Amino acid sequence: MTSTPYSKMFPVSWQELHRDAKALAWRLHGLRPWRAIVAVTRGGLVPAALVARELDLRIIATISVKSCDHQTIGSAELLKPCAIAATD
């Protein structure tokens, strides 16, 4: 049996995900006034929503990235860029 990138599992409980998202938000809080969060569409929306809630943010922008094709992992390709302009 051949191993594919999808055969490896790393289960994370809801409690662990929520704890880690909260810890990230605590680290980000106070670094600057955040206006939005940018998340990767596949896999990043739930953690982004948790962080956004902790930071009291209402805007979550998304980007789409492709880094694998069925069984082959390659370099990341940006499919949809962020719609929010980066300003300081």
N, C-alpha and C positions, 0 to 999 in steps of 0.2 A: 504494500500500500504506500503510495507516495504522499508526502506531506505538502499541503498547500497552506498559504498564509491564513486561510480561513479555518483551518483545523485546530489552531491553537486558541485556547480559551483562557480568559482572565476575568473570571466573574467578580463583579463588584456589587455589593448590596446597595440598596437605596440609602441606607443609613451612612455608609461609607461615602457615597457620592455627595450626599447632602453635607456631611461633615467637611469634606475636602473643598467643596464649593464655598462654604461658609468661611473656612480658613483662608482661602484665596481672597475673598471679599474683605476680610479683616486686614489682610496685608495691603490691599489696594486702597482701602479707605484712608483718606487723609493725604495720599500722595499727590493728588491734584483734583480739581473739580471735574469729575467724569461726566460727559454728556451722553455717551452711548457705549455699547459693547458690540464688538464684531465677532461673529461666531461662524464656524464652518458648518454648513448645512447638514451634513451627515455625521451625527455624533456629537455635535457641539451645541445644539440648541437647548437641551435640557440643562446642562451645566451653566450655560450663559443666562438662562432664565433665573436660575437659583442665585447666581452672582448679582444679576440685575436687581433682583428683589432685595437682597441685602444692602446694595448700594443705593436703593431707591431710584433706579433708573427706569425710564419708560421706553427707551429706544434700543432695539437689538437689530443691528444690520447683519446681513449674511454674505458670505462668499461661498462659492462652490469650487471644490478642488477635486481633481482626479489623480490618483497616484497608483492605481492598479487596474489591471484589465483581466478579469476572471482569475487567472492563476499567476500572473506576473506582476511583481511590484517594480515600479520604475520611479522616475523623478516626478515631482508634483507638477501638474498642469492646471493653471487657473482657468476655470470654465466661466465663472461669473465674478467680476470684481465687486468690491464694496461700493455701495451707492452713496456713502457719506464721505464728504470731502474732509481730508485731514488738515486741521488748522490748530495752531497753538495759541 
